[in-house]
Amino acid sequence: MKFYFVNSQIPELAGLTRLRRKLVYQCALQALLTEQPSTMTVCSCWLFGCILIGALAGGLTDTGCHFSHPILVVTVGGLVGALIGVFIGTQFLTARLRPYLRRVLEERKDEIARIS
């Protein structure tokens, strides 16, 4: 599986201008969430699960090392977990979104061509 860090790296969006990429992405996302609303639930579960695991890891680290600011250690652990959760959720969403991107590009190619 290839990782995409920005929308311009997605092959379906690579040749488009920034405005066209944004509009195609929004249309495809709307179509995906209309047909498969559970996708957002899965991405949210990954995010909250990673936040919880990161906070627990921060708490366990503090328990073993006895830092002077334990709440800060737990917060940093939660933030690191959030970053990991956002990355995983975004990759999952991109994988589910690519067929919709192709469909939007095919169905609305005339409209997209008119956008400057």
TAKABEL-V69101 format. One record per helix or strand. SS is the DSSP state (alpha for helix, beta for strand). FROM is the first residue (numbers start at 1). TO is the last residue. If there is no record, write none. Layout:
BEGIN
{{SS FROM TO} {SS FROM TO}}
END
This chain:
BEGIN
{{alpha 7 9} {alpha 18 35} {alpha 38 65} {alpha 70 107} {alpha 109 114}}
END
